[in-house]
Structure formats: structure tokens, C-alpha cells
Amino acid sequence: MQPKLEEGKANRTGMEEQMQPDAGVELVTDADNTPFFTVGIPVWKSRFLAEAIESVLKQRFSDFELVIVDDASPDNIKELVMAFKDSRIRYFRNEKNFGARYLVDNWNVCLKKARGRYFLLLGDDDRLEPDCLEEFSRLIAEYPGPEVYHCRSRLIDEHSQLIGFTESRPPFETIYDIIWHRVKVLRTQFVSDFVYHREALLNAGGYYLLPMGWVSDDITSYRAAKEKGMVHTQQAVVSYRYSRLTMSNSGSVFLKLEAIAGEQQWLEDFLQQVPDHRDERVKHRNLQNYIPRYIRKKRIETLVLWGSWRELMQFSRLLKLGLRSSDLLAAAVLKCRNVITKRLMY
């Protein structure tokens, strides 16, 4: 289990200096007023940031604060933020950039700066629909017990055009159903889909630390749903942007494979405990049987989609990350087939 986050302290050995955000430039709100929601935006890119901020400020539900943490971006984020002149905005700038590998650390800075009862993390290129916080407040009032709530997402492109939706889900699920549908690749989800009870998330250690945030949002939601399940709304109230600038579309394949190894370890640790209920025990057993196949397939697909031929040739390094010789062979065959198919098509 990860340690509880504390203000001003690192939660990774050897990262203390980099993880210290400065005191920040803050657009101050009433310190005694605890908002119902905090929306946190960890910022690196400025291209869509104004649209993201505007989407938060246009919420029909007004009891919120907006925490923006600038991860030492080369863009003039402060000037962009200050132009909004809204007392609900609190702006901070990190002294040093965490970088892609430690992306989740900046998510947790946003969380530590938050004061709201519930917390939503919004990507700097995504946006909330005007009824987002209103819908989540309705959901929380109707189901006050869980520590995590989830919504469908609208999918938009770089021009903010709607291109699709994520799938609908049942109103309530237990942890085993949540994990099963996710590892069977029956669902698409993003970090901004989730609203957490802030104190519970802090007590759990914040967002789960994995390189580049790969699978961090999944495991964070699993932990929050472990005891009390997860409540879903069928309303698509967050818009996720598919963009060439999206962090998951960049970065070393080795970091992605390292994150997959972390996911495997968490899942195996979680499945050490057998549930009491008969139906849940069946789901538990099915997960135990399927997880090794899921992880192997995910590693091979990651190599094929994100790995270069040069990276694929680094056998010893790949083997240390949990791949087998047969996995490397399968990835090479699939990569060759993709190349041949593209050449035949064009």
C-alpha cells in the first residue's frame, strides 16, 4: 500500500527535491469556505487549456474551486490563467517539471492542494460539459456511501468535434465486475471520468504511481471501489480529446512496459485475498485464471504498437520487464505483418 500523502512531503524516495512545488501564485478564495467539489487541472500543454478552464467555470453547479498546477511548463500558463479573473481559481507552479515518467506526481500535487469534499482531475486538453458537476452532485446525493463515482465520456477530436461516446454501464458495480470488464477490454475510460471522495483518496495514498500515468487511473479507481463499489451515471458529462499531444501517445515503450509490470503486481496482490461471498469467489477465480493471459497480450500489443525495431532488439532489457522469448517473437511477427499490410494497401 502506498503511504498517505502529506502536504509538502514527497511520496517517492529520492524525489524530494523535484516533488516540492513552490508556494505558488494563488488566486485566493475564502479560506474558511470548503467547496463541494475541487476540479484539478495538472498543466503542461497550453493549446487547449483555455477551453478546459472555460468548461469548468461554466458549470451549472457553482459550489466548486478550480486548482491549476503548472508543471513548470515552457508556455506562459500563469498569464493564460490570470486572464480569467475568477476567484474560484487557485493557481500554483512547480519549481521543477516532473516529466512524463513522474506525471502522476503532479496529479497528486493537485489533490494535495484541493479543499473540496470531492475531487475530479481534468486533463489540460479535455473539458467538462456544463452539467458535469450537477450530475455528479445528484449521484452523490442519491448514493452517498461509495468513495468513487464514474460517468460516460464524449469523445472529441483536435477540432473539438464529437466523434463518439464511451459505453454505458450499470448503476452500481462491485470491484470484481469492474476489473473483469476492464481487463477483458470491454470498456474505455479516462482519469477525468472519475470523481473521488477527497479524504478517502488522500488516505489511500493518492493516485497510484506508475510511469507516465499508464494504468494509474485504473488502479486508483479499483482501490477506491474495493470495499464500497462504484456508482455510474449514464450521462456523458466529460469530453475526452483524442490528440497527437496526448501523453499516452508518447514516451518510451520501456516505461509503458514498466507500468504494465506494476499493474500485474497490483492485481496479483489484490487477488491474494479471497472474498467471502460465493458469487464473488467465482469472479475472483475467473480473474485469477485470466490475468496472466491479459498481461501477456497487453505486453505484446504494447511492443507492436509503441515499440521501435531498435527497442524490440533489446532482448535482455525486455526480458527483465517480464516478457518471454515467445512474446518477443510474437511481437516481431505481428510487427512485420503490420508493415507488409500497410505496403500492400498503399
C-alpha angles and dihedrals in degrees: 000000000000119000123260112267117245127194111264095006129108121238095202124066113243095017098087097114096046094044096057109103113201121249086271135214104277130193093214126229127184104299091209094053111091109200121217092233136028116199110199123199116191103201134208103134124054100192097096099015097105090054091050093050093046090052091056096045091051094060115134088216103071105187099099145096127219116222115194119189114192108208093213090282118187087226120087095255095159093059091049092050096044090055089072094064093198119149092215091068120093115186128196132174124207116229091224133027114249092209130213095297094056096036092130091061089069090050087057093048087058089050094049091051092050123105101181125108090237129035134210123182113212124195115238090241098042130079144208123238113237093256096047101106091035090056093047091048089053090049093049092048091051095044107025098166109070125085096219136044129188139201137191117257134225112226116224135179132227089281092053091249117149111247103166151317138257116247127277120250138198117273093252136018137178122230096263094055090046094053094041095055092045098050091045085060090237092130142053119206141162136203092255092059091075134079116193135196096251100218092046091051092049092048090052090056099265124262111356112261115238129141114281091356089279107163090349091116091050096051092042089056092045091054092048092049096044098099106019105026128227132284120215133200119208091216116105099223102153125065116213116200122221103211140155086238094060110124094229089061092062140048138068119315087224091063090051091050090048089054090050089053088053090050091051092050093050093048092048092049091048093051092054088085114072115212122237099227116087096226092048090050090058090051090046092053092048090052092049090053096045104040096078090053091046093051093047092050092047092052093050093047091048091054092048096046102036108018125094121219088252091056091045089058093058092094101167093050092049093048090054088057091060103267120134128220089253089054091054091049092049091049091050092050093048092047091051091049091052091051093049092047092052092050092050091050095049 
